[in-house]
Amino acid sequence: MYLSEIFGALTDPTRLKIIKLLSRQDLAASELGEYFDITAPSLSHHLSVLLQAGLVRQKRQGRWLIYSLKKGVLDKVAEQVRLIGQKPKK
């Protein structure tokens, strides 16, 4: 897990909204698109960034790509950030 890649993915408001939506339920790309006023290629780009950062996963169901939040990844990131703030043990 690369924190810089994850934080980079989370800096965009559209990707944060995708994360929030997927925290409630798994959604197809077309369903996600209903929440945004962006083109399909732009949504695809945002999903690709989240996939590359390891924050979401996709699975094919028939002709649909279903996206889901990788459970626990954000918890692991929070733990890493917490550890960064601690003083090193001697």
Secondary structure, DSSP 8 states (H G I E B T S, - for coil): --HHHHHHHHTSHHHHHHHHHHHH--EEHHHHHTT-SS-HHHHHHHHHHHHHTTSEEEEEETTEEEEEE-TTHHHHHHHHHHHHTS----
